[in-house]
Amino acid sequence: MEFSMFNSFISKIEPKDVKIALDHSDWVQEMQDELNKFERNKVPRLIPTLKDASVIGLKWVFRNKLDKEGNVIRHKVRLVTKGYCQEEGIDYEETFAPIARLESVRIFLTYAAHKNFEVYQMNVKCAFLNGELEETVYVEQPPGFVN
């Protein structure tokens, strides 16, 4: 019984470092699934490091998805760029992040309720922008998965 409680406790811990995550098969599987999404969408292309290229680092973000009782139902892993390392004018010229403001969501839901519209929510597991970039962007290989 003690071992079972220990495993339950360990599975609730969110790794802060990729080295810790690589020691647990559940996290490794989720990391591999995240990389497979990029491969399916033909996002990365492995090339030799260029001498004068500005390369953006990557990092893994680990989160547990919990049920109402606080039990872990799924491990979530995302591979993100270290945008905080970029410098304006060198690594980028302008930024744009389309997000819905909370006020807009409230107005939408109020209008939908007033008109008796049915509103559905969907969870997008893997979303990629379909726009074509004019510039070339170089990122490092994911930590723990270097080819």
Secondary structure, DSSP 4 states (H G I P E B T S, - for coil): -HHHHHHHHHHHPPPSSHHHHTTSHHHHHHHHHHHHHHHHTT-----PPPTT--EE-EEEEEEEEE-TTS-EEEEEEEEEE-GGG--BTTTBS--------HHHHHHHHHHHHHTT--------SS----PPPSS--EEPPPTT---
